[in-house]
Amino acid sequence: MTFRTIPVLLLACLALAAPARADDRDHDRARIAREAGEVVPLERLLAEVARTEPGKVIDVDLERGHGRYVYEVKLLAPDGRRRKILYDARTLERVER
């Protein structure tokens, strides 16, 4: 191994580790918001989506914008199309963008 190889390996290791740390921060941010009452638990959101929307949930993201948290739910509709629905994370009211 040469001295030129060490920085390349170090950068590769850091690049692989970065997404895990970002995911940890996102998880911590969501947990803190839930504990502070700023967002409802994910289970409650999923129950509401199952009750009101046909299809299968394929992804959920928690985003912060315009002073509030919003759940972005991606669904696979029965007709095979993907849909995106936004919910206020505190009230579970649908949000129009």
KAWO-V744645 format. One record per residue. RES is the residue in one small letter. OMEGA is omega as a letter, one per 30 degrees, with the letter a starting at -180 (999 if undefined). D_LAST is the distance of its C-alpha to the last C-alpha in whole Angstrom. Layout:
RES/OMEGA/D_LAST + RES/OMEGA/D_LAST
This chain:
m/l/53 + t/l/53 + f/l/52 + r/a/49 + t/a/48 + i/l/47 + p/l/44 + v/l/43 + l/l/43 + l/l/42 + l/l/39 + a/l/38 + c/l/38 + l/l/36 + a/l/33 + l/a/34 + a/a/34 + a/a/31 + p/l/28 + a/l/30 + r/l/30 + a/l/26 + d/l/25 + d/l/28 + r/l/26 + d/l/22 + h/l/24 + d/l/26 + r/l/23 + a/l/22 + r/l/25 + i/l/25 + a/l/22 + r/l/23 + e/l/27 + a/a/25 + g/l/23 + e/l/20 + v/l/19 + v/l/20 + p/a/22 + l/a/21 + e/l/24 + r/l/22 + l/a/19 + l/l/21 + a/l/23 + e/l/20 + v/l/18 + a/a/22 + r/a/22 + t/a/19 + e/l/18 + p/l/21 + g/a/21 + k/l/22 + v/l/20 + i/l/20 + d/l/18 + v/l/16 + d/l/15 + l/a/15 + e/l/13 + r/l/13 + g/l/11 + h/l/11 + g/l/14 + r/l/13 + y/l/13 + v/l/11 + y/l/12 + e/a/11 + v/l/13 + k/a/15 + l/l/17 + l/a/20 + a/l/20 + p/l/24 + d/l/23 + g/l/23 + r/l/19 + r/l/17 + r/l/14 + k/l/11 + i/l/10 + l/l/8 + y/l/10 + d/a/11 + a/l/14 + r/a/17 + t/a/16 + l/l/15 + e/l/13 + r/a/10 + v/l/6 + e/l/4 + r/999/0
